[in-house]
Amino acid sequence: MTALLIILAAIVLLVIGYFTYGSYLAKQWGVDPNKKTPAIEMEDGVDYVAAPAAVLMGHHFSSIAGAGPINGPIQAAVFGWVPVFLWCIIGGIFFGGLQDFGSLFASVRHGGKSVGEIIQSSMGKKAKKLFVIFALLVLMLVIASFVNVVAGTFLTAADAGQVGFVANPTGNQTTAMISLLFIVLAIIYGYVTNKLGVKTVPATIAGIIGIVIITIIGLNFGFAMSRTAWIIFIGAYISIASLVPVWILLQPRDYLSSFLLYGMIALAVIGIILTAITGNATFSIPAFTGWETKVGTMFPALFITVACGACSGFHSLIATGTSSKQLDNEKNAKFIGYGSMLIESALGIISLIAVGMIWEKYSAGGLTPPAAFASGIATMFGADTTTVYATIYALLTLAVSVFALTSLDTGTRLSRFMFAELFLKEGEESWKDAKGIRKLLANPLFATLFMVVIGCILGGLSLSQIWGLFGAANQLLAGIALMAVAAWLGEVGKNNKMFFIPMAFMLVATITSLVLTVTKKIALVAAGGAAWGDWFQMLFAAAMVILAVILVVESIGVFKKQMKKN
């Protein structure tokens, strides 16, 4: 019954937040349904392609979710369920939703350009360059982390010397097979809707039927490769997905994937209700365990660890990198930007409930957060010896993989945009306008391969070392994105006061976390016990802190000038 009360309270609070605070923000910023969006004015058939609200919602939600709202709340559950619940709700409504909605709206008003361009309009070229460098470092971590996560969901321990189709597959081999077929299904959907003119509703029905068919195939025939082979395959896939027009793969894949993700959320809610009635499982996380746990002290560890379940800087890159180029009408910005974040907060709460159903098992060690998520929800439907449990577990593992893979292909496209931005001069619209070596560096193919190769190499080495930095770097990016949108709104005379507390909190929490990381690694290096990962974390965290402090100093000057004007 505790789990049911938690999810009901979360849904009520998030819905109230959407219709009250979300509407307040839209009114304060001047969202205009009659103003043409970049997707309409700058349509190019490649990146700027207007999408129906439901399709864009599928892309945006699938892309922002990743593995974060599953990994984060589950890892943070060591503080107890109350702190995680409160931060997912408060953070989602007043921090994450604010950032996502604000970033999307600001990008639409800047021709669908990135946060870097938004920063340049209010803080200058130097600040833009620093931000782009910062964002590219974060995107390297995103690619590295999610490459490893996806490869892990495809891989079974016995797959090292095996390549090809497998009868009676394991859950991971099933996930691999369905994911491969999903790519083919997405390409077919993109072609029939964009080139053959099939309407969204009949195409969606056919697409859902296609999902059922490929799922049945995957449950009976899997696919296996070694970990290295999967990493190479994933690298090749995300490179291609980054370069082809969005309507071929990105839009349709993310849209179709979203139904799998919505289905996963619905399945979890049904499981929670069923458990309340039958008592199949018991929610057993303590309400509060203490201020200090194995992941650190509550401040800043809780707010860094929960990550995407409450606020995520990666969302601002997606909102300003791909979603703003596909938004068909400004009136849908609240639905896409703010609404998606609140759904993700709900997913964070579901993840918390899932691990609560197997808390003793998870606390004993040996389960990764994705495995705990799938196991926790499957347990609501029966014992782990049943066919129902095995089927639900396999489908949920697939959903986690879909989350991570959609974030990967979107993140790679974003890195291509931002890498090119770094080398383009004012007045140069694309790599074709650049001269000399800059023309090569800004070339989409070079930019994509550069980021993918580095990301896959890092992802193939050690997830624990990479993931240790991802949370803090991602949350620091959120603080900077909030700062960028606040500075722009101040420049154009709009109310930006709602940004100051979330911005300051995220900056202080994340810089504190990174400084603690640097301090610990310096001590380890001095003691002579540092491995490559310790050096990597120390140098990467130090670079993040330096870039962030410079950007904060620049923004303080901008905010002071704005206050004097007012």
Secondary structure, 3 states (H helix, E strand, C coil): CHHHHHHHHHHHHHHHHHHHHHHHHHHHHCCCCCCCCHHHHCCCCCCCCCECHHHHHHHHHHHHHCCHHHHHHHHHHHHCHHHHHHHHHHHHHHHHHHHHHHHHHHHHCCCCCCHHHHHHHHHCHHHHHHHHHHHHHHHHHHHHHHHHHHHHHHCCHHHCCCCEEEECCCHHHHHHHHHHHHHHHHHHHHHHHHCCCCCHHHHHHHHHHHHHHHHHHHHHEEEECCHHHHHHHHHHHHHHHHHCCCCCCHHHHHHHHHHHHHHHHHHHHHHHHHHHHHCCCCCCCCCCCCCEECCEEHHHHHHHHCHHHCCCHHHHHHHHHCHHHCECCHHHHHHHHHHHHHHHHHHHHHHHHHHHHCHHHHHCCCCCHHHHHHHHHHHCCCCCCCHHHHHHHHHHHHHHHHHHHHHHHHHHHHHHHHHHHHHCCCCCCCHHHCCCHHHHHCCHHHHHHHHHHHHHHHHCCCHHHHHHHHHHHHHHHHHHHHHHHHHHHHHCCCCCHHHHHHHHHHHHHHHHHHHHHHHHHHHHHHCCCCCHHHHHHHHHHHHHHHHHHHHHHHHHHHHHHHHHHC
